[in-house]
Amino acid sequence: MFAHILLPTDGSKLSEGAVFRGIELARQCGARVTGLYVAPEFHILSYQVDVIEDTEATWAVDRKAHADRYLAFIAHTAAEAKVACETLMEVSDHPYQRICSLAEQRGCDLIGMASHGRKGMAGLLLGSETQRVLTHSKTPVIVWR
């Protein structure tokens, strides 16, 4: 049915639940998974050059630590289920674009994601990466709540 499932994560408990479900689906289908964390880009918040350098370096270390922790969860869960897994960290302020493009580039035939279920004003103001992926992806998407 499916051969390659992309599992994006934001590190939340909801994303972890979607990872479990995606890996179980992959196990049942004999598919492999690619875990993905899309980290935000660094933005300059100060006009003092020495502060910017320290802040950017600190930001990069922190961003990598988060990515490593989130992706290790995916790799460990896949290993326990005996599912082939690759993990990637990408940097972008528009995660949905990276998710959609990587699914195509990597030949994924399914994207499995969580939904935070934001509605009303919160959904409008905060937006939904899952909704954007659903809207823009050429690859089928399954959403777990």
VENPELIN-V105696 format. One record per residue. N is the residue number from 1. RES is the residue in one letter. PHI is phi as a letter, one per 40 degrees, with the letter a starting at -180 (none if undefined). OMEGA is omega in whole degrees, -180 to 180 (NA if undefined). D_FIRST is the distance of its C-alpha to the first C-alpha in Angstrom with 2 decimals. Layout:
# VENPELIN-V105696
N_RES_PHI_OMEGA_D_FIRST ; N_RES_PHI_OMEGA_D_FIRST
This chain:
# VENPELIN-V105696
1_M_none_176_0.00 ; 2_F_b_-180_3.84 ; 3_A_b_-176_6.79 ; 4_H_a_-176_9.75 ; 5_I_b_175_10.90 ; 6_L_c_-179_14.50 ; 7_L_b_176_16.62 ; 8_P_c_178_20.02 ; 9_T_b_171_22.86 ; 10_D_b_178_26.43 ; 11_G_g_-178_27.45 ; 12_S_c_177_28.01 ; 13_K_c_178_27.35 ; 14_L_c_177_24.92 ; 15_S_c_178_22.94 ; 16_E_c_177_23.09 ; 17_G_c_178_21.62 ; 18_A_c_177_18.67 ; 19_V_c_177_18.30 ; 20_F_d_-178_18.33 ; 21_R_c_180_15.64 ; 22_G_c_179_13.42 ; 23_I_c_177_14.10 ; 24_E_c_176_13.53 ; 25_L_c_179_10.01 ; 26_A_c_179_9.56 ; 27_R_c_-178_11.46 ; 28_Q_c_-178_9.54 ; 29_C_c_-174_6.17 ; 30_G_g_-178_8.70 ; 31_A_c_172_8.51 ; 32_R_b_-180_11.91 ; 33_V_b_170_13.73 ; 34_T_b_176_16.66 ; 35_G_c_-176_19.27 ; 36_L_b_170_21.56 ; 37_Y_b_177_25.01 ; 38_V_b_-178_26.88 ; 39_A_c_178_30.57 ; 40_P_c_177_33.26 ; 41_E_c_176_35.74 ; 42_F_c_177_39.33 ; 43_H_b_-179_41.86 ; 44_I_c_-179_45.60 ; 45_L_b_-177_47.48 ; 46_S_a_176_50.92 ; 47_Y_c_-180_53.48 ; 48_Q_c_-174_54.74 ; 49_V_d_-178_53.33 ; 50_D_c_177_53.74 ; 51_V_c_-180_51.87 ; 52_I_c_-179_49.01 ; 53_E_c_179_48.63 ; 54_D_c_-177_48.65 ; 55_T_c_-179_46.28 ; 56_E_c_179_43.75 ; 57_A_c_178_43.84 ; 58_T_c_179_43.48 ; 59_W_d_-178_40.64 ; 60_A_c_179_38.74 ; 61_V_c_-180_39.24 ; 62_D_c_180_38.19 ; 63_R_c_180_35.08 ; 64_K_c_179_34.02 ; 65_A_c_177_34.74 ; 66_H_c_-179_32.56 ; 67_A_d_-179_29.67 ; 68_D_d_-179_30.12 ; 69_R_c_-178_30.18 ; 70_Y_c_-178_27.09 ; 71_L_c_176_25.02 ; 72_A_c_177_26.43 ; 73_F_c_180_25.09 ; 74_I_c_-178_21.50 ; 75_A_c_-180_22.12 ; 76_H_c_-180_23.85 ; 77_T_c_179_21.25 ; 78_A_c_180_18.49 ; 79_A_c_178_20.99 ; 80_E_c_-180_21.76 ; 81_A_c_-178_18.15 ; 82_K_f_178_17.99 ; 83_V_b_178_15.27 ; 84_A_c_-173_16.12 ; 85_C_a_172_17.65 ; 86_E_b_178_19.73 ; 87_T_b_-179_21.95 ; 88_L_b_168_23.82 ; 89_M_b_176_26.74 ; 90_E_b_179_27.59 ; 91_V_b_179_30.75 ; 92_S_a_173_30.92 ; 93_D_c_-180_32.57 ; 94_H_b_-176_29.65 ; 95_P_d_-177_26.56 ; 96_Y_d_179_24.38 ; 97_Q_c_179_25.26 ; 98_R_c_179_24.35 ; 99_I_c_-179_21.01 ; 100_C_c_-177_20.12 ; 101_S_c_178_21.60 ; 102_L_c_177_20.11 ; 103_A_d_178_16.54 ; 104_E_c_-177_17.42 ; 105_Q_d_-176_19.55 ; 106_R_c_179_17.14 ; 107_G_g_178_14.19 ; 108_C_c_178_12.11 ; 109_D_b_175_9.21 ; 110_L_a_171_10.03 ; 111_I_b_178_13.48 ; 112_G_b_-175_14.31 ; 113_M_b_173_18.00 ; 114_A_c_172_20.83 ; 115_S_b_178_23.30 ; 116_H_c_176_26.95 ; 117_G_g_178_27.66 ; 118_R_c_180_30.77 ; 119_K_b_174_32.42 ; 120_G_g_-176_35.68 ; 121_M_c_179_37.90 ; 122_A_c_178_35.97 ; 123_G_c_-180_32.79 ; 124_L_c_-177_34.94 ; 125_L_c_-177_36.90 ; 126_L_c_-178_34.32 ; 127_G_g_-179_31.46 ; 128_S_a_177_27.83 ; 129_E_c_179_25.65 ; 130_T_c_179_22.59 ; 131_Q_c_179_24.07 ; 132_R_c_177_24.78 ; 133_V_c_178_21.26 ; 134_L_d_-177_20.06 ; 135_T_c_-170_22.83 ; 136_H_b_-174_22.52 ; 137_S_c_171_18.94 ; 138_K_c_179_17.25 ; 139_T_c_177_13.97 ; 140_P_d_-177_12.32 ; 141_V_b_171_13.94 ; 142_I_b_-176_13.66 ; 143_V_b_176_17.18 ; 144_W_b_178_18.56 ; 145_R_b_NA_22.28
